[in-house]
Amino acid sequence: MVVIETPIAHTIRLNGKEYDYFAGNNYLGLANHPELKKAAVSAVETYGINVSASRETTGTASVHLALEKAIAEFKDKEAAVVFASGYLSNTILAEALQDRYDSVFMDEMSHPSIRNSIRGTAIPVHLYRHKDIDDLHALVRRHAGKNPLFMTDGIFPLTGDIAPLQDIAQLAEQVNALVIVDDAHATGVIGDNARGTPDYFGLHNHPRVFQTETMSKALGVYGGFIASLESDILDVRRKSSAYIGSTALPPSLSAAALAAFTLLRREPVLRTRLSENTRLLREGILSLGYETSTDPTPIIPVFLAVRNEAVALSVYFQEHAVIAPYIHYPVETGKFIVRLTVSAAHTAEQIERVLTLLKRWRNEREKT
Ligand SMILES: Cc1ncc(COP(=O)(O)O)c(C=O)c1O
């Protein structure tokens, strides 16, 4: 485990030594941004650390409402609701929509927060093969009730590939299904307006597609949100016990998130830099002959055939002052992964160093 002693940025310091940091999910480099920090500190002065209550009792501060308004505007939706955990956003939305589906179909590589969102209910859950729309269709024919619900990650966090949302939405229309896409890694990253996977596929405001989102990754902050129709957000506030029964997102984080949404709009260059760095690193890795995913996302895994190789590569990186972890995670991919993640803050020199190390590592292994 890497124990961080400095803010997360394109470099970090561990035990007094500087490392290039190609890990985590700070895609736009906002996690240590001065404007976010200033907003958070100022909100601590105004509100203290914590509202110590549920949003629905006495835990709503004016900054929560300002953030929800800003999110609804950014997402071009009627309304939004924020809460303290991105992980809980799937449970919260599944609870809010509980009267609208009677069977659930999930990608087999879905994030644990999707898998856990339906647990403890009597609703049957079926897993379809990763991104396999034919398998989803076949399962639906065999098992669906009247109102199926499809659930998938937008960008898959281990492999960096994008769900085939266009096909999924089309099938949803045919079989009267709803779709929840977990856009934890896609919000602020893909789509013409950085609104995530539906935006990327031209499905923005598709009536059957819902998103669950987090502010802990591209936005650099913390906490979950859902943006949708006013009536859907009312359903969250009335029906979700996970939402009603948990303490509100701290005001300082809400204020930092508000600043992050402002920055995202004001500085499109952040996204341009992220796309350019993504392209540089992915194309470089592919041209070295390594296996990686090809979708344009900042999660750029190196797939290796055996576990020892993946561990050895990650160790080699660290010995050469780069953090790029070997990932073991509660999602079965059938691959051994060293996961590099790139951010808008990386320099071209840093990316070049990583590519040089990848080349040297393979050469050195071939010699032994
Ligand atoms: C796909 C996905 N959904 C949800 C989450 C949970 O979000 P958070 O960490 O902000 O709670 C994560 C990762 O952390 C994730 O990768």
PDBQT file of the ligand as one rigid body, heavy atoms in Angstrom, charges set to zero:
ROOT
HETATM    1  C1  LIG A 401     -17.627   2.827 -11.048  1.00  0.00    +0.000 C 
HETATM    2  C2  LIG A 401     -17.577   3.383  -9.662  1.00  0.00    +0.000 A 
HETATM    3  N1  LIG A 401     -18.724   3.712  -9.058  1.00  0.00    +0.000 NA
HETATM    4  C3  LIG A 401     -18.734   4.224  -7.825  1.00  0.00    +0.000 A 
HETATM    5  C4  LIG A 401     -17.562   4.440  -7.138  1.00  0.00    +0.000 A 
HETATM    6  C5  LIG A 401     -17.639   5.015  -5.752  1.00  0.00    +0.000 C 
HETATM    7  O1  LIG A 401     -17.403   6.373  -5.778  1.00  0.00    +0.000 OA
HETATM    8  P1  LIG A 401     -16.793   7.108  -4.494  1.00  0.00    +0.000 P 
HETATM    9  O2  LIG A 401     -15.417   6.548  -4.309  1.00  0.00    +0.000 OA
HETATM   10  O3  LIG A 401     -16.796   8.533  -4.859  1.00  0.00    +0.000 OA
HETATM   11  O4  LIG A 401     -17.646   6.778  -3.341  1.00  0.00    +0.000 OA
HETATM   12  C6  LIG A 401     -16.336   4.117  -7.740  1.00  0.00    +0.000 A 
HETATM   13  C7  LIG A 401     -15.033   4.305  -7.115  1.00  0.00    +0.000 C 
HETATM   14  O5  LIG A 401     -14.610   4.686  -6.201  1.00  0.00    +0.000 OA
HETATM   15  C8  LIG A 401     -16.346   3.573  -9.034  1.00  0.00    +0.000 A 
HETATM   16  O6  LIG A 401     -15.205   3.235  -9.628  1.00  0.00    +0.000 OA
ENDROOT
TORSDOF 0
